[in-house]
């Protein structure tokens, strides 16, 4: 909500503020995790893949929210069954976390302090 509140004078529509706040929160979280990886690897040059993971998750969450609203409000379709929705979400997070979090750690052969 701090990002949403700071955007109040600039953006009128609440939905746009909510999406921007979501993406900013996950971007900041990615930067903080990147700092954690930096310290865990004794100052190795950051690859920024951890930050990319969180930014990608933010944009995909915003896209998912938009698609669901489009389906329900505009087209009048029913939502995807929760079991299918959860399975797709968990699958996407597992695949992208492997690409952006596990592979970089394996690739750089982390040396711990």
N, C-alpha and C positions, 0 to 999 in steps of 0.2 A: 503493500500500500504506500510506502514512501515515494516510490517512483510515480505511482498513479497520482498522488497528491501534488507532486512537483510539476506534473504535466497539466494540471487543472487550468492554469491561465492560457496555455497554448493550444490544447486540443479539447474540443467541445464534446465529441462523441465518446461515451463511456466504454464502448466495445474496443475502440482503437487504443484507448489508454490501457485497458486491461491486457491487450495483446502485446503492446510495447513493454509494459511492466513485466509480463511473463518472459519475454525474450531478454530483457535487461537483467532480470534476476538470474536466469540461467547463464548468461554471459559472465556475470560477476562470479557466479559459482564456479564456472569453468576456469576463470583466471585464478581464483583461490586454490582450486585443485592443482592447477599448473604450478603454482608456487610451492605447494606441498610436495609435488613430484620433484621439483628443483632441489628442495632441501633434502629429500630422501636419497637423491642420486649425487649428493655432495657437490652441487653446483654445476652439473653438466648442462650444456646449452639446451634450452627448452625446444621441443619439437612443435608445440602448440596443438598437438593432436587431442590432448585432453580437453582443451578449450573448444576445439572444433566439435567434439562429441556433445558438449553441453549446449553449444549454440545450435547444432543440428537438432537436438531434442526440443529446444525452444521453438524453432521454426516449424518442426513437425507437429508439435502440440497445437500451435496456432492454426496450422493447416487443418488438423483434425477437428478443432473447434469450429472452424469456418465451414468445413464440409458437412459436419453434423447439423449445423444451423441451416445450411442450404437445403439439405435433404428434408428436414422436418418442416421448416417454415415456408420455403419457396415451392418445393416439389410435392410436399404433403406425404412423403414416404415415411415409413416407420423406421426407427433406429435399428441398427444391426443388433442382433441378439448379444447380450453382455458376455456370454461365453466366447463367442467368436471375436468380439472386440478386444477382450482381455488377451486372448491367445495371439491375435495379431500384434497387439502392443508389446507383449512380453517377447515375442519372437523378434520384433524390430529392435527392441532395446538390447537383447542378447547379441544379435548379429552386429549392431553398431558398436556395442561395448567391446566386443572381441576385436573389431577392426581398429578402433581408436584408443582402447585402453590396454588390452592384453598384448597385442602384437608389438606396440612400441616398447613395452617393458621387456619382452623377449628379445627384441631386436638389439637393444642397447646393452644387454647383459648388465643389469643394474648392479652397481657396487654400492653397498650400504655403508654409511658412516659408522 
